[in-house]
Amino acid sequence: MKAKDLRKKTKDELGTLLIDLSRERFNLKMQKGTGQLSKPDQVKKVRREIARVHTLINEMARSTHG
């Protein structure tokens, strides 16, 4: 998901998305550990998506505090 699309979401929606992405990252790590991971590039994509969501949450926090 692009940052432009994520900016339209509320802080609660971003939090929920972050939880879902964290679960997906965990599942991908488990698949990688057992040798069942079919798309190794997916791990990198999920990691970047998590970072993108964290960045937007931090931007929202900074804009409300100052």
N, CA, C and O atoms as a Maestro MAE file, in Angstrom:
{
 s_m_m2io_version
 :::
 2.0.0
}

f_m_ct {
 s_m_title
 :::
 protein
 m_atom[264] {
  # First column is atom index #
  i_m_mmod_type
  r_m_x_coord
  r_m_y_coord
  r_m_z_coord
  i_m_residue_number
  s_m_chain_name
  s_m_pdb_residue_name
  s_m_pdb_atom_name
  i_m_atomic_number
  :::
  1 25 0.844 -1.169 0.000 1 A "MET " " N  " 7
  2 3 0.000 0.000 0.000 1 A "MET " " CA " 6
  3 2 0.894 1.239 0.000 1 A "MET " " C  " 6
  4 15 1.905 1.288 0.701 1 A "MET " " O  " 8
  5 25 0.519 2.211 -0.772 2 A "LYS " " N  " 7
  6 3 1.307 3.434 -0.883 2 A "LYS " " CA " 6
  7 2 1.075 4.342 0.313 2 A "LYS " " C  " 6
  8 15 0.030 4.277 0.962 2 A "LYS " " O  " 8
  9 25 2.054 5.187 0.600 3 A "ALA " " N  " 7
  10 3 1.960 6.119 1.725 3 A "ALA " " CA " 6
  11 2 0.771 7.059 1.537 3 A "ALA " " C  " 6
  12 15 0.126 7.451 2.510 3 A "ALA " " O  " 8
  13 25 0.483 7.419 0.291 4 A "LYS " " N  " 7
  14 3 -0.648 8.300 0.002 4 A "LYS " " CA " 6
  15 2 -1.964 7.672 0.476 4 A "LYS " " C  " 6
  16 15 -2.822 8.353 1.039 4 A "LYS " " O  " 8
  17 25 -2.106 6.377 0.242 5 A "ASP " " N  " 7
  18 3 -3.310 5.669 0.672 5 A "ASP " " CA " 6
  19 2 -3.349 5.530 2.195 5 A "ASP " " C  " 6
  20 15 -4.414 5.615 2.806 5 A "ASP " " O  " 8
  21 25 -2.189 5.316 2.795 6 A "LEU " " N  " 7
  22 3 -2.120 5.153 4.245 6 A "LEU " " CA " 6
  23 2 -2.451 6.450 4.973 6 A "LEU " " C  " 6
  24 15 -3.002 6.419 6.074 6 A "LEU " " O  " 8
  25 25 -2.120 7.587 4.370 7 A "ARG " " N  " 7
  26 3 -2.392 8.876 5.013 7 A "ARG " " CA " 6
  27 2 -3.885 9.136 5.193 7 A "ARG " " C  " 6
  28 15 -4.281 9.927 6.049 7 A "ARG " " O  " 8
  29 25 -4.702 8.479 4.397 8 A "LYS " " N  " 7
  30 3 -6.155 8.651 4.489 8 A "LYS " " CA " 6
  31 2 -6.751 7.901 5.680 8 A "LYS " " C  " 6
  32 15 -7.896 8.145 6.060 8 A "LYS " " O  " 8
  33 25 -5.984 6.999 6.262 9 A "LYS " " N  " 7
  34 3 -6.474 6.180 7.374 9 A "LYS " " CA " 6
  35 2 -6.316 6.917 8.701 9 A "LYS " " C  " 6
  36 15 -5.483 7.812 8.849 9 A "LYS " " O  " 8
  37 25 -7.148 6.508 9.664 10 A "THR " " N  " 7
  38 3 -7.049 7.084 11.001 10 A "THR " " CA " 6
  39 2 -5.935 6.374 11.767 10 A "THR " " C  " 6
  40 15 -5.400 5.361 11.314 10 A "THR " " O  " 8
  41 25 -5.598 6.917 12.929 11 A "LYS " " N  " 7
  42 3 -4.540 6.323 13.745 11 A "LYS " " CA " 6
  43 2 -4.943 4.916 14.206 11 A "LYS " " C  " 6
  44 15 -4.096 4.026 14.277 11 A "LYS " " O  " 8
  45 25 -6.220 4.712 14.518 12 A "ASP " " N  " 7
  46 3 -6.697 3.387 14.935 12 A "ASP " " CA " 6
  47 2 -6.591 2.378 13.798 12 A "ASP " " C  " 6
  48 15 -6.202 1.230 14.013 12 A "ASP " " O  " 8
  49 25 -6.937 2.811 12.589 13 A "GLU " " N  " 7
  50 3 -6.843 1.921 11.435 13 A "GLU " " CA " 6
  51 2 -5.386 1.548 11.156 13 A "GLU " " C  " 6
  52 15 -5.086 0.408 10.801 13 A "GLU " " O  " 8
  53 25 -4.495 2.511 11.320 14 A "LEU " " N  " 7
  54 3 -3.065 2.223 11.131 14 A "LEU " " CA " 6
  55 2 -2.559 1.250 12.189 14 A "LEU " " C  " 6
  56 15 -1.740 0.378 11.897 14 A "LEU " " O  " 8
  57 25 -3.047 1.399 13.418 15 A "GLY " " N  " 7
  58 3 -2.663 0.472 14.478 15 A "GLY " " CA " 6
  59 2 -3.107 -0.942 14.175 15 A "GLY " " C  " 6
  60 15 -2.357 -1.896 14.387 15 A "GLY " " O  " 8
  61 25 -4.328 -1.080 13.679 16 A "THR " " N  " 7
  62 3 -4.847 -2.398 13.305 16 A "THR " " CA " 6
  63 2 -4.038 -2.986 12.158 16 A "THR " " C  " 6
  64 15 -3.714 -4.174 12.161 16 A "THR " " O  " 8
  65 25 -3.712 -2.146 11.175 17 A "LEU " " N  " 7
  66 3 -2.903 -2.592 10.041 17 A "LEU " " CA " 6
  67 2 -1.527 -3.041 10.509 17 A "LEU " " C  " 6
  68 15 -0.985 -4.025 10.006 17 A "LEU " " O  " 8
  69 25 -0.969 -2.325 11.462 18 A "LEU " " N  " 7
  70 3 0.349 -2.669 12.004 18 A "LEU " " CA " 6
  71 2 0.325 -4.040 12.672 18 A "LEU " " C  " 6
  72 15 1.259 -4.825 12.509 18 A "LEU " " O  " 8
  73 25 -0.720 -4.328 13.411 19 A "ILE " " N  " 7
  74 3 -0.863 -5.642 14.056 19 A "ILE " " CA " 6
  75 2 -0.948 -6.738 12.999 19 A "ILE " " C  " 6
  76 15 -0.302 -7.779 13.118 19 A "ILE " " O  " 8
  77 25 -1.751 -6.494 11.962 20 A "ASP " " N  " 7
  78 3 -1.886 -7.487 10.893 20 A "ASP " " CA " 6
  79 2 -0.555 -7.725 10.183 20 A "ASP " " C  " 6
  80 15 -0.199 -8.865 9.886 20 A "ASP " " O  " 8
  81 25 0.172 -6.654 9.914 21 A "LEU " " N  " 7
  82 3 1.467 -6.795 9.242 21 A "LEU " " CA " 6
  83 2 2.481 -7.519 10.128 21 A "LEU " " C  " 6
  84 15 3.296 -8.297 9.633 21 A "LEU " " O  " 8
  85 25 2.431 -7.267 11.427 22 A "SER " " N  " 7
  86 3 3.334 -7.954 12.345 22 A "SER " " CA " 6
  87 2 3.055 -9.450 12.364 22 A "SER " " C  " 6
  88 15 3.978 -10.262 12.398 22 A "SER " " O  " 8
  89 25 1.784 -9.804 12.340 23 A "ARG " " N  " 7
  90 3 1.417 -11.232 12.285 23 A "ARG " " CA " 6
  91 2 1.901 -11.855 10.988 23 A "ARG " " C  " 6
  92 15 2.419 -12.971 10.976 23 A "ARG " " O  " 8
  93 25 1.725 -11.120 9.891 24 A "GLU " " N  " 7
  94 3 2.169 -11.637 8.599 24 A "GLU " " CA " 6
  95 2 3.683 -11.823 8.588 24 A "GLU " " C  " 6
  96 15 4.179 -12.817 8.058 24 A "GLU " " O  " 8
  97 25 4.422 -10.876 9.170 25 A "ARG " " N  " 7
  98 3 5.882 -10.987 9.238 25 A "ARG " " CA " 6
  99 2 6.282 -12.217 10.054 25 A "ARG " " C  " 6
  100 15 7.196 -12.951 9.680 25 A "ARG " " O  " 8
  101 25 5.585 -12.432 11.175 26 A "PHE " " N  " 7
  102 3 5.868 -13.606 11.999 26 A "PHE " " CA " 6
  103 2 5.633 -14.890 11.204 26 A "PHE " " C  " 6
  104 15 6.463 -15.800 11.222 26 A "PHE " " O  " 8
  105 25 4.497 -14.957 10.506 27 A "ASN " " N  " 7
  106 3 4.193 -16.152 9.720 27 A "ASN " " CA " 6
  107 2 5.233 -16.385 8.628 27 A "ASN " " C  " 6
  108 15 5.623 -17.525 8.376 27 A "ASN " " O  " 8
  109 25 5.681 -15.318 7.983 28 A "LEU " " N  " 7
  110 3 6.702 -15.452 6.944 28 A "LEU " " CA " 6
  111 2 8.023 -15.931 7.532 28 A "LEU " " C  " 6
  112 15 8.725 -16.734 6.918 28 A "LEU " " O  " 8
  113 25 8.362 -15.439 8.727 29 A "LYS " " N  " 7
  114 3 9.594 -15.892 9.375 29 A "LYS " " CA " 6
  115 2 9.517 -17.377 9.712 29 A "LYS " " C  " 6
  116 15 10.501 -18.103 9.566 29 A "LYS " " O  " 8
  117 25 8.358 -17.823 10.158 30 A "MET " " N  " 7
  118 3 8.187 -19.238 10.479 30 A "MET " " CA " 6
  119 2 8.290 -20.088 9.215 30 A "MET " " C  " 6
  120 15 8.898 -21.158 9.227 30 A "MET " " O  " 8
  121 25 7.699 -19.611 8.135 31 A "GLN " " N  " 7
  122 3 7.797 -20.345 6.869 31 A "GLN " " CA " 6
  123 2 9.236 -20.408 6.396 31 A "GLN " " C  " 6
  124 15 9.685 -21.434 5.886 31 A "GLN " " O  " 8
  125 25 9.962 -19.306 6.565 32 A "LYS " " N  " 7
  126 3 11.361 -19.282 6.159 32 A "LYS " " CA " 6
  127 2 12.174 -20.267 6.988 32 A "LYS " " C  " 6
  128 15 13.051 -20.957 6.467 32 A "LYS " " O  " 8
  129 25 11.876 -20.325 8.277 33 A "GLY " " N  " 7
  130 3 12.598 -21.229 9.168 33 A "GLY " " CA " 6
  131 2 12.373 -22.691 8.853 33 A "GLY " " C  " 6
  132 15 13.269 -23.517 9.031 33 A "GLY " " O  " 8
  133 25 11.183 -23.013 8.387 34 A "THR " " N  " 7
  134 3 10.875 -24.410 8.069 34 A "THR " " CA " 6
  135 2 11.129 -24.740 6.608 34 A "THR " " C  " 6
  136 15 10.926 -25.877 6.184 34 A "THR " " O  " 8
  137 25 11.573 -23.754 5.833 35 A "GLY " " N  " 7
  138 3 11.885 -24.005 4.427 35 A "GLY " " CA " 6
  139 2 10.667 -24.030 3.526 35 A "GLY " " C  " 6
  140 15 10.741 -24.566 2.421 35 A "GLY " " O  " 8
  141 25 9.559 -23.475 3.954 36 A "GLN " " N  " 7
  142 3 8.328 -23.508 3.172 36 A "GLN " " CA " 6
  143 2 8.011 -22.175 2.490 36 A "GLN " " C  " 6
  144 15 6.952 -22.034 1.879 36 A "GLN " " O  " 8
  145 25 8.899 -21.214 2.587 37 A "LEU " " N  " 7
  146 3 8.642 -19.883 2.044 37 A "LEU " " CA " 6
  147 2 8.769 -19.914 0.523 37 A "LEU " " C  " 6
  148 15 9.839 -20.201 -0.013 37 A "LEU " " O  " 8
  149 25 7.669 -19.616 -0.164 38 A "SER " " N  " 7
  150 3 7.679 -19.678 -1.623 38 A "SER " " CA " 6
  151 2 8.099 -18.352 -2.249 38 A "SER " " C  " 6
  152 15 8.630 -18.337 -3.359 38 A "SER " " O  " 8
  153 25 7.867 -17.236 -1.551 39 A "LYS " " N  " 7
  154 3 8.225 -15.922 -2.083 39 A "LYS " " CA " 6
  155 2 9.132 -15.197 -1.081 39 A "LYS " " C  " 6
  156 15 8.636 -14.472 -0.218 39 A "LYS " " O  " 8
  157 25 10.435 -15.382 -1.182 40 A "PRO " " N  " 7
  158 3 11.347 -14.764 -0.221 40 A "PRO " " CA " 6
  159 2 11.301 -13.234 -0.230 40 A "PRO " " C  " 6
  160 15 11.599 -12.603 0.784 40 A "PRO " " O  " 8
  161 25 10.933 -12.638 -1.357 41 A "ASP " " N  " 7
  162 3 10.870 -11.173 -1.429 41 A "ASP " " CA " 6
  163 2 9.728 -10.600 -0.602 41 A "ASP " " C  " 6
  164 15 9.722 -9.407 -0.298 41 A "ASP " " O  " 8
  165 25 8.771 -11.428 -0.239 42 A "GLN " " N  " 7
  166 3 7.613 -10.973 0.538 42 A "GLN " " CA " 6
  167 2 8.032 -10.479 1.924 42 A "GLN " " C  " 6
  168 15 7.410 -9.565 2.466 42 A "GLN " " O  " 8
  169 25 9.072 -11.070 2.499 43 A "VAL " " N  " 7
  170 3 9.558 -10.664 3.822 43 A "VAL " " CA " 6
  171 2 10.004 -9.204 3.778 43 A "VAL " " C  " 6
  172 15 9.666 -8.418 4.663 43 A "VAL " " O  " 8
  173 25 10.751 -8.854 2.762 44 A "LYS " " N  " 7
  174 3 11.250 -7.481 2.607 44 A "LYS " " CA " 6
  175 2 10.089 -6.503 2.410 44 A "LYS " " C  " 6
  176 15 10.096 -5.410 2.977 44 A "LYS " " O  " 8
  177 25 9.112 -6.885 1.623 45 A "LYS " " N  " 7
  178 3 7.958 -6.015 1.359 45 A "LYS " " CA " 6
  179 2 7.172 -5.737 2.636 45 A "LYS " " C  " 6
  180 15 6.753 -4.606 2.881 45 A "LYS " " O  " 8
  181 25 6.975 -6.767 3.443 46 A "VAL " " N  " 7
  182 3 6.221 -6.601 4.691 46 A "VAL " " CA " 6
  183 2 7.002 -5.733 5.666 46 A "VAL " " C  " 6
  184 15 6.422 -4.889 6.349 46 A "VAL " " O  " 8
  185 25 8.322 -5.936 5.735 47 A "ARG " " N  " 7
  186 3 9.155 -5.114 6.613 47 A "ARG " " CA " 6
  187 2 9.070 -3.637 6.240 47 A "ARG " " C  " 6
  188 15 8.962 -2.774 7.111 47 A "ARG " " O  " 8
  189 25 9.118 -3.360 4.967 48 A "ARG " " N  " 7
  190 3 9.038 -1.968 4.508 48 A "ARG " " CA " 6
  191 2 7.657 -1.375 4.768 48 A "ARG " " C  " 6
  192 15 7.534 -0.198 5.106 48 A "ARG " " O  " 8
  193 25 6.638 -2.182 4.610 49 A "GLU " " N  " 7
  194 3 5.267 -1.714 4.880 49 A "GLU " " CA " 6
  195 2 5.114 -1.364 6.362 49 A "GLU " " C  " 6
  196 15 4.490 -0.360 6.705 49 A "GLU " " O  " 8
  197 25 5.680 -2.188 7.230 50 A "ILE " " N  " 7
  198 3 5.635 -1.911 8.675 50 A "ILE " " CA " 6
  199 2 6.351 -0.595 8.965 50 A "ILE " " C  " 6
  200 15 5.854 0.224 9.738 50 A "ILE " " O  " 8
  201 25 7.508 -0.389 8.354 51 A "ALA " " N  " 7
  202 3 8.251 0.857 8.561 51 A "ALA " " CA " 6
  203 2 7.453 2.057 8.066 51 A "ALA " " C  " 6
  204 15 7.463 3.117 8.692 51 A "ALA " " O  " 8
  205 25 6.767 1.890 6.952 52 A "ARG " " N  " 7
  206 3 5.949 2.967 6.387 52 A "ARG " " CA " 6
  207 2 4.829 3.352 7.358 52 A "ARG " " C  " 6
  208 15 4.561 4.535 7.570 52 A "ARG " " O  " 8
  209 25 4.182 2.349 7.940 53 A "VAL " " N  " 7
  210 3 3.091 2.611 8.887 53 A "VAL " " CA " 6
  211 2 3.639 3.293 10.140 53 A "VAL " " C  " 6
  212 15 3.038 4.244 10.641 53 A "VAL " " O  " 8
  213 25 4.781 2.812 10.651 54 A "HIS " " N  " 7
  214 3 5.398 3.439 11.825 54 A "HIS " " CA " 6
  215 2 5.717 4.909 11.551 54 A "HIS " " C  " 6
  216 15 5.491 5.768 12.403 54 A "HIS " " O  " 8
  217 25 6.235 5.188 10.374 55 A "THR " " N  " 7
  218 3 6.579 6.566 10.008 55 A "THR " " CA " 6
  219 2 5.343 7.457 10.027 55 A "THR " " C  " 6
  220 15 5.389 8.575 10.542 55 A "THR " " O  " 8
  221 25 4.248 6.971 9.471 56 A "LEU " " N  " 7
  222 3 3.027 7.774 9.430 56 A "LEU " " CA " 6
  223 2 2.440 7.988 10.822 56 A "LEU " " C  " 6
  224 15 1.923 9.064 11.121 56 A "LEU " " O  " 8
  225 25 2.519 6.969 11.670 57 A "ILE " " N  " 7
  226 3 2.027 7.115 13.043 57 A "ILE " " CA " 6
  227 2 2.852 8.167 13.766 57 A "ILE " " C  " 6
  228 15 2.301 8.996 14.491 57 A "ILE " " O  " 8
  229 25 4.177 8.142 13.574 58 A "ASN " " N  " 7
  230 3 5.039 9.141 14.197 58 A "ASN " " CA " 6
  231 2 4.764 10.537 13.658 58 A "ASN " " C  " 6
  232 15 4.794 11.506 14.416 58 A "ASN " " O  " 8
  233 25 4.497 10.656 12.364 59 A "GLU " " N  " 7
  234 3 4.161 11.953 11.784 59 A "GLU " " CA " 6
  235 2 2.881 12.504 12.399 59 A "GLU " " C  " 6
  236 15 2.789 13.692 12.709 59 A "GLU " " O  " 8
  237 25 1.901 11.631 12.571 60 A "MET " " N  " 7
  238 3 0.633 12.053 13.175 60 A "MET " " CA " 6
  239 2 0.841 12.524 14.616 60 A "MET " " C  " 6
  240 15 0.257 13.515 15.053 60 A "MET " " O  " 8
  241 25 1.682 11.793 15.337 61 A "ALA " " N  " 7
  242 3 1.950 12.154 16.750 61 A "ALA " " CA " 6
  243 2 2.652 13.508 16.825 61 A "ALA " " C  " 6
  244 15 2.328 14.332 17.681 61 A "ALA " " O  " 8
  245 25 3.608 13.736 15.934 62 A "ARG " " N  " 7
  246 3 4.317 15.018 15.940 62 A "ARG " " CA " 6
  247 2 3.420 16.174 15.539 62 A "ARG " " C  " 6
  248 15 3.560 17.274 16.072 62 A "ARG " " O  " 8
  249 25 2.512 15.952 14.622 63 A "SER " " N  " 7
  250 3 1.664 17.038 14.160 63 A "SER " " CA " 6
  251 2 0.636 17.444 15.224 63 A "SER " " C  " 6
  252 15 0.189 18.591 15.243 63 A "SER " " O  " 8
  253 25 0.263 16.524 16.097 64 A "THR " " N  " 7
  254 3 -0.707 16.857 17.143 64 A "THR " " CA " 6
  255 2 -0.038 17.494 18.353 64 A "THR " " C  " 6
  256 15 -0.692 18.189 19.130 64 A "THR " " O  " 8
  257 25 1.276 17.259 18.521 65 A "HIS " " N  " 7
  258 3 1.969 17.789 19.702 65 A "HIS " " CA " 6
  259 2 2.733 19.078 19.437 65 A "HIS " " C  " 6
  260 15 3.278 19.666 20.370 65 A "HIS " " O  " 8
  261 25 2.784 19.514 18.239 66 A "GLY " " N  " 7
  262 3 3.559 20.713 18.052 66 A "GLY " " CA " 6
  263 2 3.438 21.227 16.733 66 A "GLY " " C  " 6
  264 15 4.040 22.251 16.411 66 A "GLY " " O  " 8
  :::
 }
 m_bond[263] {
  # First column is bond index #
  i_m_from
  i_m_to
  i_m_order
  :::
  1 1 2 1
  2 2 3 1
  3 3 4 2
  4 3 5 1
  5 5 6 1
  6 6 7 1
  7 7 8 2
  8 7 9 1
  9 9 10 1
  10 10 11 1
  11 11 12 2
  12 11 13 1
  13 13 14 1
  14 14 15 1
  15 15 16 2
  16 15 17 1
  17 17 18 1
  18 18 19 1
  19 19 20 2
  20 19 21 1
  21 21 22 1
  22 22 23 1
  23 23 24 2
  24 23 25 1
  25 25 26 1
  26 26 27 1
  27 27 28 2
  28 27 29 1
  29 29 30 1
  30 30 31 1
  31 31 32 2
  32 31 33 1
  33 33 34 1
  34 34 35 1
  35 35 36 2
  36 35 37 1
  37 37 38 1
  38 38 39 1
  39 39 40 2
  40 39 41 1
  41 41 42 1
  42 42 43 1
  43 43 44 2
  44 43 45 1
  45 45 46 1
  46 46 47 1
  47 47 48 2
  48 47 49 1
  49 49 50 1
  50 50 51 1
  51 51 52 2
  52 51 53 1
  53 53 54 1
  54 54 55 1
  55 55 56 2
  56 55 57 1
  57 57 58 1
  58 58 59 1
  59 59 60 2
  60 59 61 1
  61 61 62 1
  62 62 63 1
  63 63 64 2
  64 63 65 1
  65 65 66 1
  66 66 67 1
  67 67 68 2
  68 67 69 1
  69 69 70 1
  70 70 71 1
  71 71 72 2
  72 71 73 1
  73 73 74 1
  74 74 75 1
  75 75 76 2
  76 75 77 1
  77 77 78 1
  78 78 79 1
  79 79 80 2
  80 79 81 1
  81 81 82 1
  82 82 83 1
  83 83 84 2
  84 83 85 1
  85 85 86 1
  86 86 87 1
  87 87 88 2
  88 87 89 1
  89 89 90 1
  90 90 91 1
  91 91 92 2
  92 91 93 1
  93 93 94 1
  94 94 95 1
  95 95 96 2
  96 95 97 1
  97 97 98 1
  98 98 99 1
  99 99 100 2
  100 99 101 1
  101 101 102 1
  102 102 103 1
  103 103 104 2
  104 103 105 1
  105 105 106 1
  106 106 107 1
  107 107 108 2
  108 107 109 1
  109 109 110 1
  110 110 111 1
  111 111 112 2
  112 111 113 1
  113 113 114 1
  114 114 115 1
  115 115 116 2
  116 115 117 1
  117 117 118 1
  118 118 119 1
  119 119 120 2
  120 119 121 1
  121 121 122 1
  122 122 123 1
  123 123 124 2
  124 123 125 1
  125 125 126 1
  126 126 127 1
  127 127 128 2
  128 127 129 1
  129 129 130 1
  130 130 131 1
  131 131 132 2
  132 131 133 1
  133 133 134 1
  134 134 135 1
  135 135 136 2
  136 135 137 1
  137 137 138 1
  138 138 139 1
  139 139 140 2
  140 139 141 1
  141 141 142 1
  142 142 143 1
  143 143 144 2
  144 143 145 1
  145 145 146 1
  146 146 147 1
  147 147 148 2
  148 147 149 1
  149 149 150 1
  150 150 151 1
  151 151 152 2
  152 151 153 1
  153 153 154 1
  154 154 155 1
  155 155 156 2
  156 155 157 1
  157 157 158 1
  158 158 159 1
  159 159 160 2
  160 159 161 1
  161 161 162 1
  162 162 163 1
  163 163 164 2
  164 163 165 1
  165 165 166 1
  166 166 167 1
  167 167 168 2
  168 167 169 1
  169 169 170 1
  170 170 171 1
  171 171 172 2
  172 171 173 1
  173 173 174 1
  174 174 175 1
  175 175 176 2
  176 175 177 1
  177 177 178 1
  178 178 179 1
  179 179 180 2
  180 179 181 1
  181 181 182 1
  182 182 183 1
  183 183 184 2
  184 183 185 1
  185 185 186 1
  186 186 187 1
  187 187 188 2
  188 187 189 1
  189 189 190 1
  190 190 191 1
  191 191 192 2
  192 191 193 1
  193 193 194 1
  194 194 195 1
  195 195 196 2
  196 195 197 1
  197 197 198 1
  198 198 199 1
  199 199 200 2
  200 199 201 1
  201 201 202 1
  202 202 203 1
  203 203 204 2
  204 203 205 1
  205 205 206 1
  206 206 207 1
  207 207 208 2
  208 207 209 1
  209 209 210 1
  210 210 211 1
  211 211 212 2
  212 211 213 1
  213 213 214 1
  214 214 215 1
  215 215 216 2
  216 215 217 1
  217 217 218 1
  218 218 219 1
  219 219 220 2
  220 219 221 1
  221 221 222 1
  222 222 223 1
  223 223 224 2
  224 223 225 1
  225 225 226 1
  226 226 227 1
  227 227 228 2
  228 227 229 1
  229 229 230 1
  230 230 231 1
  231 231 232 2
  232 231 233 1
  233 233 234 1
  234 234 235 1
  235 235 236 2
  236 235 237 1
  237 237 238 1
  238 238 239 1
  239 239 240 2
  240 239 241 1
  241 241 242 1
  242 242 243 1
  243 243 244 2
  244 243 245 1
  245 245 246 1
  246 246 247 1
  247 247 248 2
  248 247 249 1
  249 249 250 1
  250 250 251 1
  251 251 252 2
  252 251 253 1
  253 253 254 1
  254 254 255 1
  255 255 256 2
  256 255 257 1
  257 257 258 1
  258 258 259 1
  259 259 260 2
  260 259 261 1
  261 261 262 1
  262 262 263 1
  263 263 264 2
  :::
 }
}
